[in-house]
Amino acid sequence: MTSESKKRKAVIVPRKLYWHLYSLQNLNGEKFIRVVNKVLKREYQLIK
């Protein structure tokens, strides 16, 4: 194996911008409040 095959590539995960109502039910209290505040500021979109 070459040294290039041993190196791990960083995977960039995109930020979650769209939230479904059912996924909000699974969040803890603090995370729920942060997400709802960003929905109200129109940083996140809510999917019905």
VENNORSUL-V610846 format. One record per helix or strand of 3 or more residues. SS is the DSSP state (a for helix, b for strand). FROM is the first residue (numbers start at 1). TO is the last residue. If there is no record, write none. Layout:
ss:SS from:FROM to:TO
ss:SS from:FROM to:TO
//
This chain:
ss:a from:3 to:6
ss:b from:18 to:20
ss:a from:21 to:24
ss:a from:29 to:40
ss:b from:45 to:47
//
